[in-house]
Amino acid sequence: MKAVVTVMPKKSVLDPQGAAVAQAMDHLGLPHVGKVRVGRSIEIELPEGASEEKLHELCRDFLSNPVIEDYELEIR
Amino acid sequence: MKAVVTVMPKKSVLDPQGAAVAQAMDHLGLPHVGKVRVGRSIEIELPEGASEEKLHELCRDFLSNPVIEDYELEIR
């Protein structure tokens, strides 16, 4: 089985990298770009039957910083 | 409209960050983790009717490094 974890900065948190990307896209010929947020995407190959609960625990405690980031876990 | 760009290291490229995550997950109680790859996820708010072609161009030339990374563009 495969898990895809997407970690994004919380909406309330300033994302300077996203702001820089938005500004650059404007300069590079795609005008009127709104908010941009830059996060991480992590693809994990897991053995069948791996504990989803443990996976959520690791997403929260290890793969993301819950103070400033939210994560989404998708099992494929 | 909203675009989500996922940029991942190519399968043929060594991903030391992914290898470190896999090893750490093993130590943290999720054994037998296979390959892990760490990439970026970029959410972009766009005006309606923004050029998808231009967006692909920026994904290729600006948001990713096509030598070592692949991107996926999803319009929502």
Backbone of each chain as nested JSON, in Angstrom:
{
  "chains": [
    {"id": "A", "residues": [
      {"number": 1, "name": "MET", "atoms": {"N": [0.836, -1.198, 0.0], "CA": [0.0, 0.0, 0.0], "C": [0.871, 1.248, 0.0]}},
      {"number": 2, "name": "LYS", "atoms": {"N": [0.258, 2.32, -0.418], "CA": [1.022, 3.556, -0.569], "C": [0.288, 4.687, 0.143]}},
      {"number": 3, "name": "ALA", "atoms": {"N": [1.029, 5.469, 0.898], "CA": [0.426, 6.616, 1.568], "C": [1.022, 7.886, 0.99]}},
      {"number": 4, "name": "VAL", "atoms": {"N": [0.164, 8.875, 0.782], "CA": [0.641, 10.182, 0.346], "C": [0.258, 11.195, 1.417]}},
      {"number": 5, "name": "VAL", "atoms": {"N": [1.265, 11.811, 2.009], "CA": [1.038, 12.803, 3.06], "C": [1.333, 14.186, 2.472]}},
      {"number": 6, "name": "THR", "atoms": {"N": [0.356, 15.067, 2.587], "CA": [0.567, 16.442, 2.126], "C": [0.583, 17.351, 3.349]}},
      {"number": 7, "name": "VAL", "atoms": {"N": [1.678, 18.048, 3.529], "CA": [1.841, 18.935, 4.68], "C": [1.857, 20.378, 4.163]}},
      {"number": 8, "name": "MET", "atoms": {"N": [0.898, 21.182, 4.615], "CA": [0.82, 22.573, 4.145], "C": [0.844, 23.517, 5.346]}},
      {"number": 9, "name": "PRO", "atoms": {"N": [1.415, 24.722, 5.165], "CA": [1.327, 25.707, 6.248], "C": [-0.134, 26.048, 6.521]}},
      {"number": 10, "name": "LYS", "atoms": {"N": [-0.485, 26.228, 7.784], "CA": [-1.866, 26.608, 8.134], "C": [-2.212, 27.931, 7.461]}},
      {"number": 11, "name": "LYS", "atoms": {"N": [-3.513, 28.11, 7.173], "CA": [-3.942, 29.33, 6.478], "C": [-3.59, 30.591, 7.276]}},
      {"number": 12, "name": "SER", "atoms": {"N": [-3.58, 30.454, 8.595], "CA": [-3.335, 31.632, 9.442], "C": [-1.843, 31.971, 9.563]}},
      {"number": 13, "name": "VAL", "atoms": {"N": [-0.995, 31.109, 9.006], "CA": [0.45, 31.303, 9.163], "C": [1.02, 31.979, 7.908]}},
      {"number": 14, "name": "LEU", "atoms": {"N": [1.872, 32.948, 8.102], "CA": [2.529, 33.627, 6.993], "C": [3.417, 32.638, 6.239]}},
      {"number": 15, "name": "ASP", "atoms": {"N": [3.307, 32.63, 4.904], "CA": [4.128, 31.73, 4.098], "C": [4.974, 32.571, 3.133]}},
      {"number": 16, "name": "PRO", "atoms": {"N": [6.154, 32.987, 3.574], "CA": [6.971, 33.871, 2.74], "C": [7.389, 33.222, 1.422]}},
      {"number": 17, "name": "GLN", "atoms": {"N": [7.605, 31.904, 1.444], "CA": [7.993, 31.213, 0.218], "C": [6.853, 31.286, -0.801]}},
      {"number": 18, "name": "GLY", "atoms": {"N": [5.63, 31.07, -0.315], "CA": [4.46, 31.171, -1.191], "C": [4.301, 32.573, -1.743]}},
      {"number": 19, "name": "ALA", "atoms": {"N": [4.516, 33.581, -0.902], "CA": [4.394, 34.967, -1.349], "C": [5.424, 35.269, -2.437]}},
      {"number": 20, "name": "ALA", "atoms": {"N": [6.632, 34.748, -2.261], "CA": [7.688, 34.958, -3.256], "C": [7.317, 34.296, -4.583]}},
      {"number": 21, "name": "VAL", "atoms": {"N": [6.754, 33.078, -4.501], "CA": [6.345, 32.371, -5.725], "C": [5.252, 33.158, -6.442]}},
      {"number": 22, "name": "ALA", "atoms": {"N": [4.266, 33.67, -5.683], "CA": [3.169, 34.432, -6.285], "C": [3.707, 35.653, -7.023]}},
      {"number": 23, "name": "GLN", "atoms": {"N": [4.611, 36.359, -6.39], "CA": [5.182, 37.563, -6.996], "C": [5.967, 37.209, -8.257]}},
      {"number": 24, "name": "ALA", "atoms": {"N": [6.744, 36.138, -8.19], "CA": [7.556, 35.734, -9.339], "C": [6.679, 35.306, -10.508]}},
      {"number": 25, "name": "MET", "atoms": {"N": [5.579, 34.576, -10.211], "CA": [4.692, 34.126, -11.29], "C": [4.089, 35.327, -11.999]}},
      {"number": 26, "name": "ASP", "atoms": {"N": [3.771, 36.345, -11.235], "CA": [3.252, 37.581, -11.805], "C": [4.264, 38.166, -12.788]}},
      {"number": 27, "name": "HIS", "atoms": {"N": [5.528, 38.213, -12.353], "CA": [6.589, 38.766, -13.206], "C": [6.847, 37.891, -14.424]}},
      {"number": 28, "name": "LEU", "atoms": {"N": [6.614, 36.582, -14.273], "CA": [6.959, 35.646, -15.351], "C": [5.813, 35.445, -16.342]}},
      {"number": 29, "name": "GLY", "atoms": {"N": [4.784, 36.272, -16.27], "CA": [3.781, 36.266, -17.33], "C": [2.453, 35.623, -16.972]}},
      {"number": 30, "name": "LEU", "atoms": {"N": [2.218, 35.341, -15.684], "CA": [0.912, 34.834, -15.271], "C": [0.332, 35.835, -14.258]}},
      {"number": 31, "name": "PRO", "atoms": {"N": [-0.37, 36.846, -14.759], "CA": [-0.774, 37.942, -13.869], "C": [-1.946, 37.565, -12.955]}},
      {"number": 32, "name": "HIS", "atoms": {"N": [-2.16, 38.384, -11.951], "CA": [-3.299, 38.279, -11.031], "C": [-3.336, 36.969, -10.264]}},
      {"number": 33, "name": "VAL", "atoms": {"N": [-2.161, 36.422, -9.993], "CA": [-2.094, 35.222, -9.16], "C": [-2.499, 35.594, -7.739]}},
      {"number": 34, "name": "GLY", "atoms": {"N": [-3.348, 34.781, -7.132], "CA": [-3.787, 35.049, -5.762], "C": [-2.806, 34.448, -4.772]}},
      {"number": 35, "name": "LYS", "atoms": {"N": [-3.351, 33.913, -3.697], "CA": [-2.479, 33.334, -2.661], "C": [-1.793, 32.072, -3.167]}},
      {"number": 36, "name": "VAL", "atoms": {"N": [-0.552, 31.921, -2.783], "CA": [0.189, 30.697, -3.086], "C": [0.721, 30.152, -1.763]}},
      {"number": 37, "name": "ARG", "atoms": {"N": [0.567, 28.857, -1.562], "CA": [1.151, 28.235, -0.376], "C": [2.022, 27.063, -0.796]}},
      {"number": 38, "name": "VAL", "atoms": {"N": [3.181, 26.982, -0.193], "CA": [4.132, 25.933, -0.548], "C": [4.282, 24.985, 0.635]}},
      {"number": 39, "name": "GLY", "atoms": {"N": [4.032, 23.719, 0.372], "CA": [4.173, 22.712, 1.42], "C": [4.967, 21.521, 0.925]}},
      {"number": 40, "name": "ARG", "atoms": {"N": [4.848, 20.405, 1.627], "CA": [5.584, 19.204, 1.265], "C": [4.63, 18.082, 0.892]}},
      {"number": 41, "name": "SER", "atoms": {"N": [5.099, 17.25, -0.005], "CA": [4.348, 16.049, -0.367], "C": [5.262, 14.858, -0.129]}},
      {"number": 42, "name": "ILE", "atoms": {"N": [4.788, 13.888, 0.625], "CA": [5.631, 12.747, 0.997], "C": [4.935, 11.453, 0.579]}},
      {"number": 43, "name": "GLU", "atoms": {"N": [5.571, 10.7, -0.293], "CA": [5.034, 9.41, -0.74], "C": [5.726, 8.296, 0.016]}},
      {"number": 44, "name": "ILE", "atoms": {"N": [4.936, 7.415, 0.614], "CA": [5.496, 6.358, 1.455], "C": [4.984, 4.999, 1.003]}},
      {"number": 45, "name": "GLU", "atoms": {"N": [5.9, 4.108, 0.679], "CA": [5.523, 2.723, 0.37], "C": [5.463, 1.942, 1.672]}},
      {"number": 46, "name": "LEU", "atoms": {"N": [4.309, 1.326, 1.937], "CA": [4.125, 0.624, 3.206], "C": [3.747, -0.825, 2.963]}},
      {"number": 47, "name": "PRO", "atoms": {"N": [4.087, -1.711, 3.907], "CA": [3.622, -3.093, 3.776], "C": [2.11, -3.135, 3.961]}},
      {"number": 48, "name": "GLU", "atoms": {"N": [1.452, -4.103, 3.319], "CA": [-0.003, -4.265, 3.486], "C": [-0.322, -4.425, 4.971]}},
      {"number": 49, "name": "GLY", "atoms": {"N": [-1.373, -3.767, 5.402], "CA": [-1.812, -3.927, 6.784], "C": [-1.067, -3.056, 7.776]}},
      {"number": 50, "name": "ALA", "atoms": {"N": [-0.29, -2.096, 7.3], "CA": [0.396, -1.176, 8.224], "C": [-0.664, -0.379, 8.988]}},
      {"number": 51, "name": "SER", "atoms": {"N": [-0.351, -0.074, 10.244], "CA": [-1.325, 0.585, 11.115], "C": [-1.568, 2.031, 10.679]}},
      {"number": 52, "name": "GLU", "atoms": {"N": [-2.83, 2.309, 10.323], "CA": [-3.167, 3.67, 9.883], "C": [-3.094, 4.644, 11.06]}},
      {"number": 53, "name": "GLU", "atoms": {"N": [-3.419, 4.102, 12.24], "CA": [-3.373, 4.93, 13.453], "C": [-1.945, 5.386, 13.724]}},
      {"number": 54, "name": "LYS", "atoms": {"N": [-1.002, 4.448, 13.612], "CA": [0.418, 4.76, 13.821], "C": [0.884, 5.774, 12.781]}},
      {"number": 55, "name": "LEU", "atoms": {"N": [0.379, 5.61, 11.577], "CA": [0.752, 6.508, 10.486], "C": [0.284, 7.935, 10.789]}},
      {"number": 56, "name": "HIS", "atoms": {"N": [-0.966, 8.058, 11.296], "CA": [-1.473, 9.387, 11.681], "C": [-0.602, 9.985, 12.787]}},
      {"number": 57, "name": "GLU", "atoms": {"N": [-0.21, 9.138, 13.718], "CA": [0.634, 9.596, 14.823], "C": [1.959, 10.154, 14.286]}},
      {"number": 58, "name": "LEU", "atoms": {"N": [2.559, 9.43, 13.33], "CA": [3.834, 9.885, 12.767], "C": [3.647, 11.146, 11.918]}},
      {"number": 59, "name": "CYS", "atoms": {"N": [2.515, 11.23, 11.215], "CA": [2.23, 12.444, 10.43], "C": [2.198, 13.657, 11.349]}},
      {"number": 60, "name": "ARG", "atoms": {"N": [1.544, 13.477, 12.5], "CA": [1.347, 14.592, 13.419], "C": [2.651, 14.939, 14.152]}},
      {"number": 61, "name": "ASP", "atoms": {"N": [3.368, 13.903, 14.619], "CA": [4.502, 14.159, 15.502], "C": [5.838, 14.253, 14.788]}},
      {"number": 62, "name": "PHE", "atoms": {"N": [5.914, 13.695, 13.589], "CA": [7.22, 13.602, 12.936], "C": [7.25, 14.312, 11.579]}},
      {"number": 63, "name": "LEU", "atoms": {"N": [6.247, 14.073, 10.769], "CA": [6.286, 14.632, 9.408], "C": [5.791, 16.068, 9.331]}},
      {"number": 64, "name": "SER", "atoms": {"N": [5.029, 16.509, 10.32], "CA": [4.548, 17.896, 10.29], "C": [4.813, 18.563, 11.633]}},
      {"number": 65, "name": "ASN", "atoms": {"N": [4.732, 19.864, 11.621], "CA": [4.786, 20.645, 12.857], "C": [3.378, 21.175, 13.11]}},
      {"number": 66, "name": "PRO", "atoms": {"N": [2.624, 20.534, 14.025], "CA": [1.194, 20.868, 14.168], "C": [0.926, 22.302, 14.618]}},
      {"number": 67, "name": "VAL", "atoms": {"N": [1.951, 22.993, 15.089], "CA": [1.757, 24.392, 15.48], "C": [1.522, 25.269, 14.245]}},
      {"number": 68, "name": "ILE", "atoms": {"N": [2.244, 24.978, 13.182], "CA": [2.157, 25.854, 12.004], "C": [1.711, 25.138, 10.739]}},
      {"number": 69, "name": "GLU", "atoms": {"N": [1.541, 23.805, 10.811], "CA": [1.206, 23.06, 9.593], "C": [0.023, 22.119, 9.809]}},
      {"number": 70, "name": "ASP", "atoms": {"N": [-0.725, 21.888, 8.737], "CA": [-1.757, 20.851, 8.716], "C": [-1.286, 19.74, 7.79]}},
      {"number": 71, "name": "TYR", "atoms": {"N": [-1.729, 18.52, 8.068], "CA": [-1.397, 17.447, 7.135], "C": [-2.658, 16.759, 6.644]}},
      {"number": 72, "name": "GLU", "atoms": {"N": [-2.538, 16.163, 5.477], "CA": [-3.605, 15.331, 4.923], "C": [-2.979, 13.994, 4.599]}},
      {"number": 73, "name": "LEU", "atoms": {"N": [-3.64, 12.924, 5.013], "CA": [-3.113, 11.583, 4.739], "C": [-4.062, 10.869, 3.791]}},
      {"number": 74, "name": "GLU", "atoms": {"N": [-3.504, 10.404, 2.682], "CA": [-4.319, 9.68, 1.707], "C": [-3.702, 8.304, 1.516]}},
      {"number": 75, "name": "ILE", "atoms": {"N": [-4.519, 7.265, 1.707], "CA": [-4.027, 5.898, 1.494], "C": [-4.481, 5.457, 0.106]}},
      {"number": 76, "name": "ARG", "atoms": {"N": [-3.539, 4.989, -0.701], "CA": [-3.905, 4.581, -2.069], "C": [-3.782, 3.078, -2.25]}}
    ]},
    {"id": "B", "residues": [
      {"number": 1, "name": "MET", "atoms": {"N": [-10.255, 29.848, -9.759], "CA": [-9.797, 28.479, -9.933], "C": [-8.529, 28.244, -9.116]}},
      {"number": 2, "name": "LYS", "atoms": {"N": [-8.271, 26.986, -8.855], "CA": [-7.151, 26.65, -7.978], "C": [-6.312, 25.57, -8.657]}},
      {"number": 3, "name": "ALA", "atoms": {"N": [-5.009, 25.756, -8.623], "CA": [-4.107, 24.758, -9.189], "C": [-3.277, 24.159, -8.058]}},
      {"number": 4, "name": "VAL", "atoms": {"N": [-3.091, 22.86, -8.119], "CA": [-2.208, 22.194, -7.161], "C": [-1.09, 21.525, -7.951]}},
      {"number": 5, "name": "VAL", "atoms": {"N": [0.127, 21.97, -7.696], "CA": [1.294, 21.425, -8.389], "C": [2.06, 20.549, -7.404]}},
      {"number": 6, "name": "THR", "atoms": {"N": [2.29, 19.306, -7.793], "CA": [3.086, 18.4, -6.955], "C": [4.398, 18.123, -7.666]}},
      {"number": 7, "name": "VAL", "atoms": {"N": [5.482, 18.461, -7.026], "CA": [6.815, 18.289, -7.612], "C": [7.531, 17.211, -6.817]}},
      {"number": 8, "name": "MET", "atoms": {"N": [7.9, 16.124, -7.498], "CA": [8.573, 15.017, -6.804], "C": [9.899, 14.709, -7.489]}},
      {"number": 9, "name": "PRO", "atoms": {"N": [10.889, 14.243, -6.725], "CA": [12.138, 13.801, -7.362], "C": [11.851, 12.63, -8.299]}},
      {"number": 10, "name": "LYS", "atoms": {"N": [12.519, 12.594, -9.444], "CA": [12.346, 11.474, -10.379], "C": [12.725, 10.169, -9.691]}},
      {"number": 11, "name": "LYS", "atoms": {"N": [12.106, 9.076, -10.139], "CA": [12.366, 7.776, -9.505], "C": [13.839, 7.383, -9.603]}},
      {"number": 12, "name": "SER", "atoms": {"N": [14.493, 7.844, -10.681], "CA": [15.892, 7.45, -10.894], "C": [16.873, 8.289, -10.076]}},
      {"number": 13, "name": "VAL", "atoms": {"N": [16.353, 9.308, -9.401], "CA": [17.235, 10.225, -8.667], "C": [17.26, 9.843, -7.187]}},
      {"number": 14, "name": "LEU", "atoms": {"N": [18.443, 9.847, -6.619], "CA": [18.595, 9.545, -5.201], "C": [17.897, 10.623, -4.372]}},
      {"number": 15, "name": "ASP", "atoms": {"N": [17.098, 10.203, -3.388], "CA": [16.407, 11.167, -2.529], "C": [16.837, 10.932, -1.078]}},
      {"number": 16, "name": "PRO", "atoms": {"N": [17.919, 11.573, -0.656], "CA": [18.453, 11.321, 0.686], "C": [17.464, 11.702, 1.786]}},
      {"number": 17, "name": "GLN", "atoms": {"N": [16.659, 12.746, 1.539], "CA": [15.671, 13.161, 2.54], "C": [14.635, 12.047, 2.732]}},
      {"number": 18, "name": "GLY", "atoms": {"N": [14.202, 11.466, 1.615], "CA": [13.254, 10.362, 1.688], "C": [13.843, 9.165, 2.409]}},
      {"number": 19, "name": "ALA", "atoms": {"N": [15.107, 8.869, 2.124], "CA": [15.773, 7.732, 2.778], "C": [15.855, 7.962, 4.285]}},
      {"number": 20, "name": "ALA", "atoms": {"N": [16.136, 9.204, 4.671], "CA": [16.218, 9.533, 6.101], "C": [14.858, 9.375, 6.764]}},
      {"number": 21, "name": "VAL", "atoms": {"N": [13.799, 9.802, 6.078], "CA": [12.444, 9.676, 6.63], "C": [12.092, 8.196, 6.8]}},
      {"number": 22, "name": "ALA", "atoms": {"N": [12.412, 7.371, 5.787], "CA": [12.1, 5.946, 5.851], "C": [12.785, 5.301, 7.052]}},
      {"number": 23, "name": "GLN", "atoms": {"N": [14.055, 5.628, 7.243], "CA": [14.821, 5.052, 8.353], "C": [14.235, 5.502, 9.696]}},
      {"number": 24, "name": "ALA", "atoms": {"N": [13.875, 6.783, 9.778], "CA": [13.341, 7.315, 11.028], "C": [11.99, 6.688, 11.353]}},
      {"number": 25, "name": "MET", "atoms": {"N": [11.135, 6.488, 10.325], "CA": [9.823, 5.885, 10.568], "C": [9.984, 4.483, 11.119]}},
      {"number": 26, "name": "ASP", "atoms": {"N": [10.982, 3.793, 10.605], "CA": [11.279, 2.451, 11.095], "C": [11.608, 2.502, 12.592]}},
      {"number": 27, "name": "HIS", "atoms": {"N": [12.474, 3.444, 12.949], "CA": [12.87, 3.593, 14.359], "C": [11.695, 4.035, 15.232]}},
      {"number": 28, "name": "LEU", "atoms": {"N": [10.758, 4.78, 14.643], "CA": [9.67, 5.361, 15.431], "C": [8.46, 4.437, 15.537]}},
      {"number": 29, "name": "GLY", "atoms": {"N": [8.601, 3.203, 15.112], "CA": [7.553, 2.238, 15.385], "C": [6.684, 1.835, 14.211]}},
      {"number": 30, "name": "LEU", "atoms": {"N": [7.096, 2.198, 12.988], "CA": [6.365, 1.734, 11.806], "C": [7.355, 0.945, 10.954]}},
      {"number": 31, "name": "PRO", "atoms": {"N": [7.457, -0.373, 11.222], "CA": [8.519, -1.151, 10.59], "C": [8.229, -1.473, 9.116]}},
      {"number": 32, "name": "HIS", "atoms": {"N": [9.273, -1.897, 8.413], "CA": [9.181, -2.373, 7.036], "C": [8.671, -1.304, 6.065]}},
      {"number": 33, "name": "VAL", "atoms": {"N": [9.002, -0.053, 6.355], "CA": [8.65, 1.008, 5.421], "C": [9.51, 0.852, 4.175]}},
      {"number": 34, "name": "GLY", "atoms": {"N": [8.882, 0.965, 3.016], "CA": [9.616, 0.847, 1.752], "C": [10.203, 2.19, 1.356]}},
      {"number": 35, "name": "LYS", "atoms": {"N": [10.193, 2.445, 0.068], "CA": [10.749, 3.704, -0.428], "C": [9.913, 4.892, 0.025]}},
      {"number": 36, "name": "VAL", "atoms": {"N": [10.586, 5.973, 0.383], "CA": [9.907, 7.233, 0.697], "C": [10.509, 8.313, -0.194]}},
      {"number": 37, "name": "ARG", "atoms": {"N": [9.653, 9.117, -0.772], "CA": [10.158, 10.253, -1.553], "C": [9.506, 11.522, -1.04]}},
      {"number": 38, "name": "VAL", "atoms": {"N": [10.311, 12.547, -0.893], "CA": [9.823, 13.816, -0.368], "C": [9.887, 14.867, -1.464]}},
      {"number": 39, "name": "GLY", "atoms": {"N": [8.752, 15.478, -1.738], "CA": [8.703, 16.524, -2.75], "C": [7.965, 17.743, -2.24]}},
      {"number": 40, "name": "ARG", "atoms": {"N": [7.532, 18.595, -3.155], "CA": [6.836, 19.823, -2.762], "C": [5.411, 19.81, -3.304]}},
      {"number": 41, "name": "SER", "atoms": {"N": [4.531, 20.444, -2.536], "CA": [3.16, 20.632, -2.989], "C": [2.892, 22.136, -2.987]}},
      {"number": 42, "name": "ILE", "atoms": {"N": [2.411, 22.658, -4.106], "CA": [2.226, 24.107, -4.238], "C": [0.782, 24.384, -4.636]}},
      {"number": 43, "name": "GLU", "atoms": {"N": [0.062, 25.092, -3.786], "CA": [-1.332, 25.462, -4.07], "C": [-1.364, 26.893, -4.582]}},
      {"number": 44, "name": "ILE", "atoms": {"N": [-2.015, 27.096, -5.725], "CA": [-2.016, 28.417, -6.354], "C": [-3.447, 28.85, -6.638]}},
      {"number": 45, "name": "GLU", "atoms": {"N": [-3.836, 30.0, -6.109], "CA": [-5.146, 30.576, -6.444], "C": [-4.984, 31.404, -7.711]}},
      {"number": 46, "name": "LEU", "atoms": {"N": [-5.795, 31.08, -8.719], "CA": [-5.66, 31.758, -10.014], "C": [-6.98, 32.414, -10.402]}},
      {"number": 47, "name": "PRO", "atoms": {"N": [-6.895, 33.482, -11.203], "CA": [-8.138, 34.053, -11.718], "C": [-8.778, 33.08, -12.711]}},
      {"number": 48, "name": "GLU", "atoms": {"N": [-10.109, 33.118, -12.837], "CA": [-10.789, 32.258, -13.809], "C": [-10.21, 32.519, -15.205]}},
      {"number": 49, "name": "GLY", "atoms": {"N": [-10.034, 31.466, -15.969], "CA": [-9.569, 31.63, -17.347], "C": [-8.075, 31.826, -17.482]}},
      {"number": 50, "name": "ALA", "atoms": {"N": [-7.326, 31.61, -16.413], "CA": [-5.858, 31.702, -16.516], "C": [-5.365, 30.647, -17.502]}},
      {"number": 51, "name": "SER", "atoms": {"N": [-4.315, 30.969, -18.242], "CA": [-3.816, 30.08, -19.285], "C": [-3.162, 28.831, -18.699]}},
      {"number": 52, "name": "GLU", "atoms": {"N": [-3.747, 27.678, -19.048], "CA": [-3.201, 26.418, -18.534], "C": [-1.842, 26.131, -19.166]}},
      {"number": 53, "name": "GLU", "atoms": {"N": [-1.708, 26.568, -20.405], "CA": [-0.449, 26.358, -21.127], "C": [0.685, 27.114, -20.423]}},
      {"number": 54, "name": "LYS", "atoms": {"N": [0.393, 28.371, -20.083], "CA": [1.38, 29.198, -19.375], "C": [1.725, 28.576, -18.017]}},
      {"number": 55, "name": "LEU", "atoms": {"N": [0.705, 28.005, -17.391], "CA": [0.901, 27.383, -16.09], "C": [1.848, 26.179, -16.213]}},
      {"number": 56, "name": "HIS", "atoms": {"N": [1.634, 25.368, -17.261], "CA": [2.534, 24.236, -17.491], "C": [3.964, 24.729, -17.724]}},
      {"number": 57, "name": "GLU", "atoms": {"N": [4.084, 25.816, -18.471], "CA": [5.402, 26.388, -18.758], "C": [6.101, 26.781, -17.45]}},
      {"number": 58, "name": "LEU", "atoms": {"N": [5.347, 27.429, -16.566], "CA": [5.934, 27.857, -15.29], "C": [6.263, 26.657, -14.39]}},
      {"number": 59, "name": "CYS", "atoms": {"N": [5.403, 25.639, -14.43], "CA": [5.674, 24.424, -13.653], "C": [7.007, 23.819, -14.08]}},
      {"number": 60, "name": "ARG", "atoms": {"N": [7.22, 23.799, -15.388], "CA": [8.417, 23.153, -15.941], "C": [9.666, 24.001, -15.705]}},
      {"number": 61, "name": "ASP", "atoms": {"N": [9.53, 25.317, -15.94], "CA": [10.718, 26.17, -15.945], "C": [10.993, 26.844, -14.613]}},
      {"number": 62, "name": "PHE", "atoms": {"N": [9.983, 26.953, -13.779], "CA": [10.162, 27.762, -12.57], "C": [9.927, 26.952, -11.286]}},
      {"number": 63, "name": "LEU", "atoms": {"N": [8.837, 26.186, -11.273], "CA": [8.49, 25.49, -10.027], "C": [9.221, 24.168, -9.847]}},
      {"number": 64, "name": "SER", "atoms": {"N": [9.724, 23.606, -10.947], "CA": [10.442, 22.341, -10.819], "C": [11.769, 22.424, -11.564]}},
      {"number": 65, "name": "ASN", "atoms": {"N": [12.626, 21.489, -11.268], "CA": [13.877, 21.336, -12.008], "C": [13.728, 20.06, -12.844]}},
      {"number": 66, "name": "PRO", "atoms": {"N": [13.445, 20.21, -14.153], "CA": [13.105, 19.031, -14.971], "C": [14.226, 18.012, -15.086]}},
      {"number": 67, "name": "VAL", "atoms": {"N": [15.432, 18.369, -14.708], "CA": [16.54, 17.406, -14.755], "C": [16.355, 16.334, -13.677]}},
      {"number": 68, "name": "ILE", "atoms": {"N": [15.882, 16.755, -12.524], "CA": [15.807, 15.8, -11.412], "C": [14.393, 15.63, -10.841]}},
      {"number": 69, "name": "GLU", "atoms": {"N": [13.443, 16.431, -11.333], "CA": [12.096, 16.376, -10.761], "C": [11.016, 16.239, -11.835]}},
      {"number": 70, "name": "ASP", "atoms": {"N": [9.925, 15.609, -11.458], "CA": [8.72, 15.576, -12.284], "C": [7.649, 16.396, -11.589]}},
      {"number": 71, "name": "TYR", "atoms": {"N": [6.757, 16.982, -12.375], "CA": [5.649, 17.695, -11.739], "C": [4.324, 17.143, -12.231]}},
      {"number": 72, "name": "GLU", "atoms": {"N": [3.315, 17.32, -11.391], "CA": [1.936, 16.995, -11.759], "C": [1.116, 18.24, -11.512]}},
      {"number": 73, "name": "LEU", "atoms": {"N": [0.296, 18.608, -12.498], "CA": [-0.536, 19.8, -12.351], "C": [-1.991, 19.372, -12.304]}},
      {"number": 74, "name": "GLU", "atoms": {"N": [-2.683, 19.772, -11.243], "CA": [-4.09, 19.433, -11.107], "C": [-4.875, 20.733, -10.981]}},
      {"number": 75, "name": "ILE", "atoms": {"N": [-5.849, 20.924, -11.858], "CA": [-6.691, 22.12, -11.782], "C": [-7.974, 21.732, -11.056]}},
      {"number": 76, "name": "ARG", "atoms": {"N": [-8.319, 22.504, -10.014], "CA": [-9.531, 22.158, -9.247], "C": [-10.602, 23.214, -9.466]}}
    ]}
  ]
}
